[in-house]
């Protein structure tokens, strides 16, 4: 079969690549044409555009890059028609993908959606668009099935694919000594900094996160760098603060960390699934934040708290995200054993709620069943 897959971010590239691997096991003659990243390419995809060309963050940034986005949409439509896929598989990335879903359905194509857009947080009216133009939704968060049911739309809850990615890693995990030797680090316990993946968010988050390193001399701070940005970009933002940087090793870093400072997004859930106590941080542009505050209707911004339906990890948002508050919360994670152990216990419970391993395999099997 011929599969056309669109993923617009690094996390989508990871999950789509694992799905592709499982689809190939079920269909040895599968052909893939994709928008995504290096991991999808490694699975044999013909890569049309890399997600690093597609990443625009916030309302104002999207408006500034609107011409580029519209050109990409038009190019994508023509490319899909030329490829003539048996199915279009959309992976999250709703601003772009929902437009493509409508176009594809109107042109008689089968449309699957893997990893639901977070329409339960804002723009709930999009559910009607999904019902009309998406043949089947494969959701990865347990509460999404009930959300869609309210709108009389039956979906498949397949479990969270991050658990698959972490399960594969257990076989190759380094010891702490091996990790620090390979990466030229010292013997001190590690505190991870995950400042995000998009340039705009890293510029806002990293300077503040790096600044508290001097307040914790018994630990070494290590930043998870994204290879699409160069070392100088990170170094300038970190200034003279004593923070090391590792590129393309986020999961290796989390495996060895004592605690983490994490920019809100998929990384908050990734950190939680490693059972690493964390502080969730977010600061957006002033205009974007004010708009978001008026239209977002969820109590928390982190997936950890949303799934658990309570505050498990501390969220420092906008003006609350500052050096003083970061220092207070990190002290609690490192020195208050009762507080730390309670959080770790909640993170263990979170894993159970996400449905166990095998999401990628289950999704692939369901897709092939519906296609046949």
Buried (B, 14 or more C-beta within 10 A) or exposed (E): BEBBBBBBBBBBBBBBBBBBBBBBEBBEEBBBBBBBBBBBBEBBBEBBBBBBEBBBBBBBBEEEBEEEBEEBBEEBBEBBEEBEBBBBBBBBBBBBBBBBBBBBBEEEBBBBBBBBBBBBBBBEEBBEBBEEBBBBBBBBBBEBBEBBEEEEBEBBBBBBBBBBBBEEBEEEEBEEEEBBEEBEBEEBBBBBBBBBBBBBBBBBBBBBBBBBBEEBEEBBBBBBBBEBBEEEBBEEBBEEBEBBBBBEBBBBBBBBBBBBBBBBBBBBBBBBBBBBBBBBBBBBBEEBBEBBEEEEEEEBBBBBBBBBEEBBBBBBBBEBBBEEBBBEBBBBBBEEEEBBEEBBEBBEEBBEEBBEBBBBBBBBBBBBEBBE
